[in-house]
Amino acid sequence: MGMLGPTCILTAGLDEKSQAFFDEMRFRYFPEERNLLRAHLTLFHKLPDTEQTQKILAGLDQQIFLSSVNSIKNIGRGVAYFIDCNELSKLHSYLQQQFLSELSAQDQQVIRPHITIQNKVKPEEARALLNILQTGFAPFQITVHGLDLWHYLDGPWAHCRYFPFKPLS
């Protein structure tokens, strides 16, 4: 199967309330000149833009699930919320097997799910924000209701397709 277009990125689709919260945090703390995207939970950074990729994603038999946002961590030159979720890890492992021959070294690693709200700042700025955000932080839950496939356009992304999960029964 040949490539249809640019490289694809796969992210988890979050419930509206959680997406709005992370978008606001990213808007507030991400360097304005570098903030080209909404907040996102990336599962794969580089998937082939093929009919086979879409067929695999459309064929998933996955129910909507909850994930726990358990911590906020310094990522060197930024800050991210880290997510702990067995379902997300299992889904990622399954998709790794489906795309194994086509994955980058980065995408072959065990997933450490997170949502970056600050990046490419001075380390001391990241440490200061982490100290502020950790004050009063309590773990909370988000809902993952599907997957979003994006085209990477040398900076910004263009939405390609949404793959909804089955409702909870």
PECORTA-V814732 format. One record per residue. D_CENTER is the distance of its C-alpha to the mean C-alpha in Angstrom with 1 decimal. Layout:
d_center->D_CENTER
d_center->D_CENTER
This chain:
d_center->26.1
d_center->25.8
d_center->23.0
d_center->22.8
d_center->21.1
d_center->18.6
d_center->15.8
d_center->12.8
d_center->9.1
d_center->7.3
d_center->4.4
d_center->5.4
d_center->8.2
d_center->9.3
d_center->13.0
d_center->14.7
d_center->15.9
d_center->12.6
d_center->11.0
d_center->14.4
d_center->14.4
d_center->11.3
d_center->12.5
d_center->15.9
d_center->14.9
d_center->13.3
d_center->16.3
d_center->18.6
d_center->17.6
d_center->15.9
d_center->18.8
d_center->19.8
d_center->20.7
d_center->17.4
d_center->15.2
d_center->14.8
d_center->11.5
d_center->10.4
d_center->7.9
d_center->4.2
d_center->1.5
d_center->2.4
d_center->5.4
d_center->8.0
d_center->9.1
d_center->12.4
d_center->13.7
d_center->17.2
d_center->17.9
d_center->20.5
d_center->21.9
d_center->21.4
d_center->17.5
d_center->17.8
d_center->20.5
d_center->18.5
d_center->15.5
d_center->18.2
d_center->20.1
d_center->17.8
d_center->19.7
d_center->17.1
d_center->17.7
d_center->15.7
d_center->14.9
d_center->14.6
d_center->12.5
d_center->14.0
d_center->12.8
d_center->15.5
d_center->15.6
d_center->15.1
d_center->15.7
d_center->17.0
d_center->15.1
d_center->18.4
d_center->18.3
d_center->15.8
d_center->14.3
d_center->11.1
d_center->10.9
d_center->10.5
d_center->10.1
d_center->12.8
d_center->12.9
d_center->15.2
d_center->14.3
d_center->10.6
d_center->12.4
d_center->15.0
d_center->13.0
d_center->11.3
d_center->14.9
d_center->16.4
d_center->14.4
d_center->15.2
d_center->18.7
d_center->18.7
d_center->17.5
d_center->19.1
d_center->21.6
d_center->19.2
d_center->16.4
d_center->16.4
d_center->17.2
d_center->13.8
d_center->12.3
d_center->15.4
d_center->14.6
d_center->13.9
d_center->10.2
d_center->10.0
d_center->6.9
d_center->6.6
d_center->6.2
d_center->8.7
d_center->11.6
d_center->14.1
d_center->14.6
d_center->17.7
d_center->20.2
d_center->23.2
d_center->22.7
d_center->25.1
d_center->23.2
d_center->20.0
d_center->22.4
d_center->24.0
d_center->20.9
d_center->19.9
d_center->23.4
d_center->23.3
d_center->20.1
d_center->21.2
d_center->24.5
d_center->24.4
d_center->20.8
d_center->20.8
d_center->18.1
d_center->16.9
d_center->15.3
d_center->12.6
d_center->12.8
d_center->10.5
d_center->12.8
d_center->11.5
d_center->9.4
d_center->9.3
d_center->10.7
d_center->11.2
d_center->14.1
d_center->13.9
d_center->17.1
d_center->17.8
d_center->15.9
d_center->14.9
d_center->13.0
d_center->14.9
d_center->13.7
d_center->15.3
d_center->15.1
d_center->13.8
d_center->14.4
d_center->15.4
d_center->15.9
d_center->19.5
d_center->20.6
d_center->21.6
d_center->25.2
